């Protein structure tokens, strides 16, 4: 099993997965700029970091589009 690095909780603020929370691996000490989240229908939704300045163990993300 591969080791994973530190994570943050990504809070999805809008779009098809509004209100969901997922774990995302930290990239270079920051929340990732974009994350891909699986939807129940088998598709993938791409979300973007809502604000460049985030603090704490969670970060807000807004919906971009289906991948």
PDB file as gemmi writes it, atoms N, CA and C in Angstrom:
CRYST1    1.000    1.000    1.000  90.00  90.00  90.00 P 1                      
ATOM      1  N   UNK A   1       0.840  -1.175   0.000  1.00  0.00           N  
ATOM      2  CA  UNK A   1       0.000   0.000   0.000  1.00  0.00           C  
ATOM      3  C   UNK A   1       0.889   1.243   0.000  1.00  0.00           C  
ATOM      4  N   UNK A   2       0.618   2.171  -0.902  1.00  0.00           N  
ATOM      5  CA  UNK A   2       1.405   3.393  -1.005  1.00  0.00           C  
ATOM      6  C   UNK A   2       1.048   4.357   0.117  1.00  0.00           C  
ATOM      7  N   UNK A   3       2.076   5.039   0.599  1.00  0.00           N  
ATOM      8  CA  UNK A   3       1.832   6.045   1.635  1.00  0.00           C  
ATOM      9  C   UNK A   3       1.263   7.297   0.993  1.00  0.00           C  
ATOM     10  N   UNK A   4       0.343   7.935   1.684  1.00  0.00           N  
ATOM     11  CA  UNK A   4      -0.171   9.214   1.213  1.00  0.00           C  
ATOM     12  C   UNK A   4       0.336  10.301   2.139  1.00  0.00           C  
ATOM     13  N   UNK A   5       0.426  11.505   1.602  1.00  0.00           N  
ATOM     14  CA  UNK A   5       0.880  12.630   2.396  1.00  0.00           C  
ATOM     15  C   UNK A   5      -0.260  13.228   3.196  1.00  0.00           C  
ATOM     16  N   UNK A   6      -0.006  14.377   3.795  1.00  0.00           N  
ATOM     17  CA  UNK A   6      -1.053  15.043   4.571  1.00  0.00           C  
ATOM     18  C   UNK A   6      -2.233  15.432   3.677  1.00  0.00           C  
ATOM     19  N   UNK A   7      -3.403  15.472   4.269  1.00  0.00           N  
ATOM     20  CA  UNK A   7      -4.610  15.805   3.509  1.00  0.00           C  
ATOM     21  C   UNK A   7      -5.364  16.960   4.157  1.00  0.00           C  
ATOM     22  N   UNK A   8      -6.268  17.545   3.371  1.00  0.00           N  
ATOM     23  CA  UNK A   8      -7.217  18.540   3.861  1.00  0.00           C  
ATOM     24  C   UNK A   8      -8.611  18.034   3.522  1.00  0.00           C  
ATOM     25  N   UNK A   9      -9.600  18.605   4.158  1.00  0.00           N  
ATOM     26  CA  UNK A   9     -10.982  18.296   3.816  1.00  0.00           C  
ATOM     27  C   UNK A   9     -11.450  19.322   2.801  1.00  0.00           C  
ATOM     28  N   UNK A  10     -11.813  18.854   1.609  1.00  0.00           N  
ATOM     29  CA  UNK A  10     -12.333  19.729   0.561  1.00  0.00           C  
ATOM     30  C   UNK A  10     -13.845  19.817   0.717  1.00  0.00           C  
ATOM     31  N   UNK A  11     -14.347  21.030   0.931  1.00  0.00           N  
ATOM     32  CA  UNK A  11     -15.784  21.262   1.076  1.00  0.00           C  
ATOM     33  C   UNK A  11     -16.311  21.767  -0.262  1.00  0.00           C  
ATOM     34  N   UNK A  12     -17.200  20.996  -0.884  1.00  0.00           N  
ATOM     35  CA  UNK A  12     -17.726  21.327  -2.206  1.00  0.00           C  
ATOM     36  C   UNK A  12     -18.952  22.219  -2.031  1.00  0.00           C  
ATOM     37  N   UNK A  13     -18.835  23.486  -2.457  1.00  0.00           N  
ATOM     38  CA  UNK A  13     -19.842  24.500  -2.146  1.00  0.00           C  
ATOM     39  C   UNK A  13     -21.019  24.560  -3.101  1.00  0.00           C  
ATOM     40  N   UNK A  14     -20.874  24.043  -4.316  1.00  0.00           N  
ATOM     41  CA  UNK A  14     -21.963  24.142  -5.286  1.00  0.00           C  
ATOM     42  C   UNK A  14     -21.863  23.001  -6.290  1.00  0.00           C  
ATOM     43  N   UNK A  15     -22.650  23.067  -7.352  1.00  0.00           N  
ATOM     44  CA  UNK A  15     -22.613  22.027  -8.376  1.00  0.00           C  
ATOM     45  C   UNK A  15     -23.295  20.744  -7.937  1.00  0.00           C  
ATOM     46  N   UNK A  16     -23.100  19.675  -8.702  1.00  0.00           N  
ATOM     47  CA  UNK A  16     -23.779  18.403  -8.442  1.00  0.00           C  
ATOM     48  C   UNK A  16     -23.464  17.792  -7.077  1.00  0.00           C  
ATOM     49  N   UNK A  17     -22.305  18.090  -6.528  1.00  0.00           N  
ATOM     50  CA  UNK A  17     -21.897  17.488  -5.255  1.00  0.00           C  
ATOM     51  C   UNK A  17     -21.960  18.489  -4.098  1.00  0.00           C  
ATOM     52  N   UNK A  18     -22.773  19.526  -4.248  1.00  0.00           N  
ATOM     53  CA  UNK A  18     -22.906  20.576  -3.230  1.00  0.00           C  
ATOM     54  C   UNK A  18     -23.131  19.967  -1.847  1.00  0.00           C  
ATOM     55  N   UNK A  19     -22.358  20.455  -0.883  1.00  0.00           N  
ATOM     56  CA  UNK A  19     -22.484  19.987   0.491  1.00  0.00           C  
ATOM     57  C   UNK A  19     -21.621  18.787   0.831  1.00  0.00           C  
ATOM     58  N   UNK A  20     -20.992  18.185  -0.176  1.00  0.00           N  
ATOM     59  CA  UNK A  20     -20.130  17.020   0.071  1.00  0.00           C  
ATOM     60  C   UNK A  20     -18.775  17.469   0.602  1.00  0.00           C  
ATOM     61  N   UNK A  21     -18.120  16.552   1.278  1.00  0.00           N  
ATOM     62  CA  UNK A  21     -16.754  16.765   1.766  1.00  0.00           C  
ATOM     63  C   UNK A  21     -15.934  15.551   1.366  1.00  0.00           C  
ATOM     64  N   UNK A  22     -14.745  15.801   0.832  1.00  0.00           N  
ATOM     65  CA  UNK A  22     -13.845  14.712   0.475  1.00  0.00           C  
ATOM     66  C   UNK A  22     -12.442  15.061   0.950  1.00  0.00           C  
ATOM     67  N   UNK A  23     -11.621  14.053   1.126  1.00  0.00           N  
ATOM     68  CA  UNK A  23     -10.229  14.268   1.507  1.00  0.00           C  
ATOM     69  C   UNK A  23      -9.405  14.493   0.241  1.00  0.00           C  
ATOM     70  N   UNK A  24      -8.516  15.489   0.285  1.00  0.00           N  
ATOM     71  CA  UNK A  24      -7.635  15.789  -0.841  1.00  0.00           C  
ATOM     72  C   UNK A  24      -6.211  15.914  -0.319  1.00  0.00           C  
ATOM     73  N   UNK A  25      -5.280  15.332  -1.042  1.00  0.00           N  
ATOM     74  CA  UNK A  25      -3.884  15.380  -0.632  1.00  0.00           C  
ATOM     75  C   UNK A  25      -3.316  16.781  -0.859  1.00  0.00           C  
ATOM     76  N   UNK A  26      -2.562  17.271   0.109  1.00  0.00           N  
ATOM     77  CA  UNK A  26      -1.930  18.585   0.020  1.00  0.00           C  
ATOM     78  C   UNK A  26      -0.814  18.528  -1.019  1.00  0.00           C  
ATOM     79  N   UNK A  27      -0.692  19.601  -1.832  1.00  0.00           N  
ATOM     80  CA  UNK A  27       0.328  19.695  -2.873  1.00  0.00           C  
ATOM     81  C   UNK A  27       1.235  20.879  -2.542  1.00  0.00           C  
ATOM     82  N   UNK A  28       2.518  20.621  -2.377  1.00  0.00           N  
ATOM     83  CA  UNK A  28       3.499  21.660  -2.069  1.00  0.00           C  
ATOM     84  C   UNK A  28       3.065  22.523  -0.884  1.00  0.00           C  
ATOM     85  N   UNK A  29       2.504  21.889   0.142  1.00  0.00           N  
ATOM     86  CA  UNK A  29       2.120  22.594   1.351  1.00  0.00           C  
ATOM     87  C   UNK A  29       0.816  23.362   1.280  1.00  0.00           C  
ATOM     88  N   UNK A  30       0.071  23.220   0.174  1.00  0.00           N  
ATOM     89  CA  UNK A  30      -1.182  23.963  -0.013  1.00  0.00           C  
ATOM     90  C   UNK A  30      -2.280  23.024  -0.488  1.00  0.00           C  
ATOM     91  N   UNK A  31      -3.538  23.457  -0.352  1.00  0.00           N  
ATOM     92  CA  UNK A  31      -4.617  22.672  -0.950  1.00  0.00           C  
ATOM     93  C   UNK A  31      -4.425  22.639  -2.472  1.00  0.00           C  
ATOM     94  N   UNK A  32      -4.795  21.554  -3.144  1.00  0.00           N  
ATOM     95  CA  UNK A  32      -4.660  21.509  -4.599  1.00  0.00           C  
ATOM     96  C   UNK A  32      -5.553  22.556  -5.266  1.00  0.00           C  
ATOM     97  N   UNK A  33      -5.109  23.099  -6.411  1.00  0.00           N  
ATOM     98  CA  UNK A  33      -5.890  24.120  -7.129  1.00  0.00           C  
ATOM     99  C   UNK A  33      -7.190  23.548  -7.665  1.00  0.00           C  
ATOM    100  N   UNK A  34      -7.138  22.315  -8.167  1.00  0.00           N  
ATOM    101  CA  UNK A  34      -8.349  21.646  -8.645  1.00  0.00           C  
ATOM    102  C   UNK A  34      -8.396  20.241  -8.071  1.00  0.00           C  
ATOM    103  N   UNK A  35      -9.611  19.723  -7.941  1.00  0.00           N  
ATOM    104  CA  UNK A  35      -9.793  18.333  -7.533  1.00  0.00           C  
ATOM    105  C   UNK A  35     -10.871  17.717  -8.407  1.00  0.00           C  
ATOM    106  N   UNK A  36     -10.748  16.436  -8.673  1.00  0.00           N  
ATOM    107  CA  UNK A  36     -11.758  15.680  -9.402  1.00  0.00           C  
ATOM    108  C   UNK A  36     -12.468  14.779  -8.408  1.00  0.00           C  
ATOM    109  N   UNK A  37     -13.797  14.891  -8.372  1.00  0.00           N  
ATOM    110  CA  UNK A  37     -14.595  14.138  -7.407  1.00  0.00           C  
ATOM    111  C   UNK A  37     -15.586  13.249  -8.148  1.00  0.00           C  
ATOM    112  N   UNK A  38     -15.674  11.967  -7.775  1.00  0.00           N  
ATOM    113  CA  UNK A  38     -16.615  11.062  -8.436  1.00  0.00           C  
ATOM    114  C   UNK A  38     -18.056  11.365  -8.024  1.00  0.00           C  
ATOM    115  N   UNK A  39     -18.962  11.324  -9.010  1.00  0.00           N  
ATOM    116  CA  UNK A  39     -20.395  11.492  -8.759  1.00  0.00           C  
ATOM    117  C   UNK A  39     -21.034  10.109  -8.691  1.00  0.00           C  
ATOM    118  N   UNK A  40     -22.212  10.026  -8.110  1.00  0.00           N  
ATOM    119  CA  UNK A  40     -22.908   8.741  -7.967  1.00  0.00           C  
ATOM    120  C   UNK A  40     -23.237   8.085  -9.305  1.00  0.00           C  
ATOM    121  N   UNK A  41     -23.361   8.888 -10.380  1.00  0.00           N  
ATOM    122  CA  UNK A  41     -23.718   8.331 -11.686  1.00  0.00           C  
ATOM    123  C   UNK A  41     -22.510   7.806 -12.459  1.00  0.00           C  
ATOM    124  N   UNK A  42     -21.328   7.827 -11.831  1.00  0.00           N  
ATOM    125  CA  UNK A  42     -20.126   7.311 -12.476  1.00  0.00           C  
ATOM    126  C   UNK A  42     -19.296   8.379 -13.170  1.00  0.00           C  
ATOM    127  N   UNK A  43     -19.826   9.586 -13.301  1.00  0.00           N  
ATOM    128  CA  UNK A  43     -19.065  10.663 -13.926  1.00  0.00           C  
ATOM    129  C   UNK A  43     -18.139  11.307 -12.891  1.00  0.00           C  
ATOM    130  N   UNK A  44     -17.293  12.202 -13.359  1.00  0.00           N  
ATOM    131  CA  UNK A  44     -16.361  12.906 -12.489  1.00  0.00           C  
ATOM    132  C   UNK A  44     -16.607  14.398 -12.608  1.00  0.00           C  
ATOM    133  N   UNK A  45     -16.637  15.079 -11.478  1.00  0.00           N  
ATOM    134  CA  UNK A  45     -16.850  16.526 -11.441  1.00  0.00           C  
ATOM    135  C   UNK A  45     -15.552  17.209 -11.026  1.00  0.00           C  
ATOM    136  N   UNK A  46     -15.176  18.248 -11.754  1.00  0.00           N  
ATOM    137  CA  UNK A  46     -13.967  18.998 -11.416  1.00  0.00           C  
ATOM    138  C   UNK A  46     -14.353  20.247 -10.629  1.00  0.00           C  
ATOM    139  N   UNK A  47     -13.645  20.452  -9.529  1.00  0.00           N  
ATOM    140  CA  UNK A  47     -13.859  21.602  -8.655  1.00  0.00           C  
ATOM    141  C   UNK A  47     -12.561  22.395  -8.540  1.00  0.00           C  
ATOM    142  N   UNK A  48     -12.695  23.703  -8.340  1.00  0.00           N  
ATOM    143  CA  UNK A  48     -11.560  24.615  -8.243  1.00  0.00           C  
ATOM    144  C   UNK A  48     -11.538  25.260  -6.860  1.00  0.00           C  
ATOM    145  N   UNK A  49     -10.360  25.483  -6.332  1.00  0.00           N  
ATOM    146  CA  UNK A  49     -10.199  26.147  -5.049  1.00  0.00           C  
ATOM    147  C   UNK A  49     -10.931  27.489  -5.087  1.00  0.00           C  
ATOM    148  N   UNK A  50     -11.822  27.731  -4.133  1.00  0.00           N  
ATOM    149  CA  UNK A  50     -12.674  28.927  -4.143  1.00  0.00           C  
ATOM    150  C   UNK A  50     -11.876  30.212  -3.913  1.00  0.00           C  
ATOM    151  N   UNK A  51     -10.930  30.185  -3.013  1.00  0.00           N  
ATOM    152  CA  UNK A  51     -10.099  31.351  -2.699  1.00  0.00           C  
ATOM    153  C   UNK A  51      -8.655  30.898  -2.588  1.00  0.00           C  
ATOM    154  N   UNK A  52      -7.739  31.718  -3.080  1.00  0.00           N  
ATOM    155  CA  UNK A  52      -6.334  31.338  -3.031  1.00  0.00           C  
ATOM    156  C   UNK A  52      -5.802  31.322  -1.608  1.00  0.00           C  
ATOM    157  N   UNK A  53      -6.405  32.104  -0.725  1.00  0.00           N  
ATOM    158  CA  UNK A  53      -5.976  32.122   0.672  1.00  0.00           C  
ATOM    159  C   UNK A  53      -6.932  31.253   1.478  1.00  0.00           C  
ATOM    160  N   UNK A  54      -6.424  30.156   1.996  1.00  0.00           N  
ATOM    161  CA  UNK A  54      -7.198  29.233   2.823  1.00  0.00           C  
ATOM    162  C   UNK A  54      -6.371  28.945   4.064  1.00  0.00           C  
ATOM    163  N   UNK A  55      -7.029  28.634   5.153  1.00  0.00           N  
ATOM    164  CA  UNK A  55      -6.291  28.281   6.366  1.00  0.00           C  
ATOM    165  C   UNK A  55      -7.015  27.150   7.079  1.00  0.00           C  
ATOM    166  N   UNK A  56      -6.280  26.476   7.933  1.00  0.00           N  
ATOM    167  CA  UNK A  56      -6.876  25.382   8.683  1.00  0.00           C  
ATOM    168  C   UNK A  56      -6.810  24.067   7.933  1.00  0.00           C  
ATOM    169  N   UNK A  57      -7.610  23.107   8.377  1.00  0.00           N  
ATOM    170  CA  UNK A  57      -7.574  21.745   7.838  1.00  0.00           C  
ATOM    171  C   UNK A  57      -8.608  21.512   6.745  1.00  0.00           C  
ATOM    172  N   UNK A  58      -9.278  22.573   6.282  1.00  0.00           N  
ATOM    173  CA  UNK A  58     -10.266  22.412   5.216  1.00  0.00           C  
ATOM    174  C   UNK A  58     -10.125  23.554   4.215  1.00  0.00           C  
ATOM    175  N   UNK A  59     -10.688  23.344   3.024  1.00  0.00           N  
ATOM    176  CA  UNK A  59     -10.658  24.361   1.977  1.00  0.00           C  
ATOM    177  C   UNK A  59     -11.957  24.281   1.183  1.00  0.00           C  
ATOM    178  N   UNK A  60     -12.455  25.438   0.762  1.00  0.00           N  
ATOM    179  CA  UNK A  60     -13.693  25.507  -0.014  1.00  0.00           C  
ATOM    180  C   UNK A  60     -13.379  25.408  -1.504  1.00  0.00           C  
ATOM    181  N   UNK A  61     -14.225  24.666  -2.221  1.00  0.00           N  
ATOM    182  CA  UNK A  61     -14.074  24.476  -3.663  1.00  0.00           C  
ATOM    183  C   UNK A  61     -15.389  24.776  -4.363  1.00  0.00           C  
ATOM    184  N   UNK A  62     -15.297  25.366  -5.575  1.00  0.00           N  
ATOM    185  CA  UNK A  62     -16.486  25.637  -6.379  1.00  0.00           C  
ATOM    186  C   UNK A  62     -16.452  24.780  -7.642  1.00  0.00           C  
ATOM    187  N   UNK A  63     -17.630  24.486  -8.157  1.00  0.00           N  
ATOM    188  CA  UNK A  63     -17.796  23.588  -9.306  1.00  0.00           C  
ATOM    189  C   UNK A  63     -17.319  24.246 -10.595  1.00  0.00           C  
ATOM    190  N   UNK A  64     -16.612  23.478 -11.424  1.00  0.00           N  
ATOM    191  CA  UNK A  64     -16.201  23.937 -12.749  1.00  0.00           C  
ATOM    192  C   UNK A  64     -17.012  23.243 -13.843  1.00  0.00           C  
ATOM    193  N   UNK A  65     -16.861  21.915 -13.970  1.00  0.00           N  
ATOM    194  CA  UNK A  65     -17.527  21.165 -15.039  1.00  0.00           C  
ATOM    195  C   UNK A  65     -17.344  19.670 -14.823  1.00  0.00           C  
ATOM    196  N   UNK A  66     -18.091  18.883 -15.595  1.00  0.00           N  
ATOM    197  CA  UNK A  66     -17.899  17.426 -15.597  1.00  0.00           C  
ATOM    198  C   UNK A  66     -16.724  17.092 -16.497  1.00  0.00           C  
ATOM    199  N   UNK A  67     -15.945  16.122 -16.065  1.00  0.00           N  
ATOM    200  CA  UNK A  67     -14.754  15.719 -16.819  1.00  0.00           C  
ATOM    201  C   UNK A  67     -15.107  14.542 -17.704  1.00  0.00           C  
TER     202      UNK A  67                                                      
END                                                                             
